[in-house]
């Protein structure tokens, strides 16, 4: 069943490889500057490397939008996105796997009663406009710089041809790496929370986490799509769509690759944090949209944008609206059929309760309202119902309501010192942090904040510092460590476990 559930993600990966590889090597192959077999080999290798090494960043943000926590739900969401992309392509509308998967996840949120993370949704949707604009800026700048450099160097035509071919391969490799790093979130991001794979050690030399193994499988699916079906698309892009010289098209691909990399690089995010600079959201962006922005940048650099076809831009804009809406509707109804007709579990319920412990914690946070007393002891089976009750019974602001929801969420975390030794990197977690964690061996926590408070009492290195610019990098790093703990020590969110936790809390 696990293999069956993954098929929809593999199909989406195959589709992405078949179509989006053209945005990386389309010009090189279409203009016969690079042979297809060489382009496919380079693209396949680097798309897999990008997915495994750097795919976690964008997938994390997509997971925050909707933590699809059952394999049946992950299968259905990925299938809804795949069907949307196929249908829109047949209708001749511009499509994006990013927008399709986002719409499908929001459809799952509505069906399961989960709360839509508006911050994550805003970050992702904002990039649909930012990424083409940023690519256009890079493309414009690089075209001007390249044209000036070539005029100054006055390179021989044969030398120019050789260097262009080499540059197309190198930049194509970078583009494929960036495509894998950024867009693997579209392919396998919905399977991360319900990931069925354990960590795997290869010959005692290399360890792949369960998440990296999932991304490896998705990367291979993309590579199969590149080899099996991308040739026609590459020829179309290279000879029909891009009415550009090889140099101009190379700049478009390079600009697109930079943007995809920027929105996927955790190392860049950590660097910006250390430098106390604003960070760039790690989100999946559409390579097709980025390429459109790159072409527009070239058009402005050449002639002020007079050759831009605004009818095409209008179709693209409508595609950005229709694609996620269609995917969301298909996802919602497909989930209904999977659950009620095929009797498959498509989500694990997430419960919320204002227990005595939660009530006291909210008081410590200076969140008080008579309505919270009315809700004390009541269990809500999904976030939407709980939020509705908070809005009707309390006078709390929306920000405070979100804090209450976060504190009241029931989880199931059990600390195991053996698991800590096996799965927590001692080079990332300090000795004091691991010692404090292992001292909690056997303890069960019904809420995330209880684990946070317990560790903060045991070690200063588990405490968040005052929220200043100087402490921002430390707090960001500590937050990521806590997220790793929640992932490693979570037992289950199944109803049976909730019942045990309810007994533990005296409900």
C-alpha positions, -999 to +999 in steps of 0.1 A: +000+000+000+029+023+007+042+018-028+007+024-042+003+056-022+036+069-035+026+064-072+007+098-074+038+116-062+060+097-086+036+105-115+038+142-105+076+139-104+076+123-138+054+151-152+076+177-137+107+161-153+090+158-186+080+194-187+102+216-165+135+202-176+128+222-208+132+253-188+168+243-180+181+226-212+154+235-237+174+262-255+206+241-255+189+211-271+165+229-293+193+249-309+215+218-311+242+234-290+240+204-267+230+168-275+198+155-258+215+125-242+242+146-226+216+172-214+193+145-200+222+128-182+235+161-166+200+172-157+191+138-141+222+136-120+219+172-107+182+172-102+186+142-079+215+158-060+195+190-056+165+171-043+185+150-017+209+177-005+189+209-005+152+198-009+143+202+028+140+240+029+111+245+005+094+213+016+093+225+052+073+257+043+049+236+021+044+212+051+035+242+073+007+251+048-009+217+055+007+188+073-009+160+054-005+134+081-019+102+064-005+084+034-040+081+019-044+119+021-009+125+006-017+102-023-050+120-030-035+155-028-007+146-051-031+129-075-054+160-075-024+182-084-013+158-112-048+156-127-050+194-126-017+199-144-027+173-170-061+188-176-049+224-178-021+214-202-047+197-224-068+229-224-037+249-234-036+269-202-003+278-186+002+256-155+025+254-125+030+223-104+037+246-075+002+263-077-015+229-083+000+213-052-007+244-031-044+244-041-046+207-035-031+210+000-056+238+009-084+215-003-071+189+022-070+215+050-107+223+043-117+186+042-098+176+073-109+206+093-072+217+097-064+253+100-048+269+070-015+285+080-021+319+065+015+330+070+029+301+050+002+306+023+010+343+021+047+335+017+041+310-011+015+331-030+037+362-028+065+344-046+042+338-076+047+375-083+081+380-068+099+351-086+092+363-122+100+399-112+132+388-096+142+367-125+134+396-149+157+418-128+186+393-129+180+386-166+180+424-175+212+430-154+231+400-167+222+407-203+235+442-201+267+431-184+273+402-208+267+424-239+292+449-226+317+422-217+315+406-251+320+439-269+351+446-248+366+411-252+359+407-289+361+369-288+366+348-320+334+332-333+347+296-328+359+303-293+325+320-286+307+288-298+328+265-276+324+287-245+287+290-251+283+252-253+303+248-221+283+275-203+250+259-214+261+226-198+274+242-166+245+265-161+221+237-171+237+216-143+232+244-118+196+249-131+189+212-127+203+212-091+181+243-083+151+226-099+155+195-078+162+215-046+132+238-050+105+217-068+110+184-050+087+200-024+059+199-051+065+162-058+071+148-023+064+176+001+029+162+010+044+129+020+069+143+045+046+143+076+034+108+068+068+096+056+069+058+058+107+055+054+132+051+082+168+064+081+191+042+060+229+037+065+248+029+033+278+007+040+286+026+072+297+056+051+266+076+043+234+080+062+202+091+044+174+103+066+139+091+059+131+125+043+162+123+021+152+088+010+118+101+001+133+130-019+157+105-036+128+085-049+111+117-061+143+129-077+146+096-096+110+100-108+119+135-121+149+120-138+128+093-155+105+120-168+135+139-182+148+108-201+115+094-213+095+124-224+113+157-222+129+157-257+098+170-275+093+197-249+129+207-251+128+210-289+096+231-286+110+254-260+143+258-279+129+264-313+094+278-309+090+295-275+124+312-270+130+335-300+163+343-284+200+339-293+218+311-274+236+338-253+203+355-243+186+321-236+216+311-215+211+342-194+174+334-190+183+299-177+210+313-154+186+339-139+159+313-134+184+290-117+195+317-093+159+324-083+151+288-078+182+283-057+176+314-036+141+302-026+155+267-016+188+274+000+188+268+038+225+279+039+217+312+024+189+316+050+213+308+078+239+333+064+212+361+063+202+353+098+238+355+111+242+388+093+209+401+109+194+406+074+159+399+063+155+363+052+141+350+020+111+325+024+121+289+015+092+280-007+087+261-040+084+284-069+075+277-105+103+274-130+079+282-158+069+315-142+106+323-135+115+316-172+087+340-183+102+366-160+136+360-175+123+364-211+106+397-201+138+409-186+156+402-219+128+420-238+132+451-217+170+450-220+168+448-258+140+472-266+122+485-236+096+457-236+078+467-268+079+431-281+061+417-251+028+399-259+005+411-232-022+387-243+001+358-234+008+375-200-030+378-194-034+340-201-006+333-177-022+355-150-055+337-154-037+303-152-022+314-119-057+318-105-075+289-122-049+262-114-049+264-076-087+268-074-092+237-097-067+216-077-084+226-044-118+215-056-106+183-072-086+175-040-117+181-017-140+158-037-113+132-043-106+130-005-144+125+001-144+095-023-112+081-008-126+082+027-162+073+022-162+051-009-128+034-007-127+035+031-091+049+032-078+071+060-069+105+045-061+124+077-053+118+113-074+141+135-056+167+155-074+175+188-074+206+210-083+210+247-082+238+273-071+215+301-061+227+335-024+227+325-032+247+293-054+271+313-025+278+337+000+282+308-022+307+291-024+326+324+014+327+326+013+341+291-011+368+303-039+354+280-070+356+301-107+357+291-139+344+308-147+324+277-116+302+283-131+291+316-163+280+297-142+260+273-121+243+300-121+205+297-138+204+263-121+185+235-123+197+199-116+173+171-102+198+146-088+233+146-116+249+127-142+240+153-119+251+181-112+285+164-149+291+158-156+284+195-128+308+206-142+335+183-178+332+196-170+327+234-140+350+239-130+386+231-094+377+223-077+393+193-069+371+163-032+370+173-041+358+208-066+332+194-037+317+173-016+315+205-043+297+223-047+272+195-010+266+194-009+259+232-041+238+233-030+215+204-027+179+217+004+161+206+020+129+218+057+131+225+077+104+243+114+109+250+137+080+245+174+083+252+183+055+227+164+072+199+181+105+209+216+089+205+206+074+171+188+103+155+201+135+169+233+148+154+258+155+183+276+180+161+244+201+160+230+195+195+254+205+223+264+181+250+244+200+276+213+199+253+216+161+248+222+155+285+191+175+295+170+157+269+182+122+279+174+129+315+137+130+304+138+094+292+104+078+294+085+110+299+054+116+278+042+151+269+007+159+257+017+193+243+048+206+226+052+235+250+054+211+280+086+196+265+099+231+258+093+242+293+108+210+308+140+213+288+143+251+296+142+242+333+170+216+329+194+236+308+200+272+299+210+261+264+174+251+258+161+286+266+151+312+241+169+345+246+155+380+246+141+388+211+167+412+198+186+414+165+217+401+182+199+370+196+178+364+164+202+338+148+204+318+181+166+317+186+160+307+149+185+278+154+170+267+187+135+268+171+148+244+143+162+221+170+128+219+188+111+211+155+135+183+150+126+170+185+089+171+177+095+151+145+117+125+162+098+118+194+062+120+181+043+088+189+012+092+169-019+113+166-043+084+163-075+086+183-063+057+206-033+077+216-054+108+222-076+087+246-044+077+265-033+114+267-068+125+278-065+100+307-030+113+314-044+148+317-074+137+338-100+144+312 
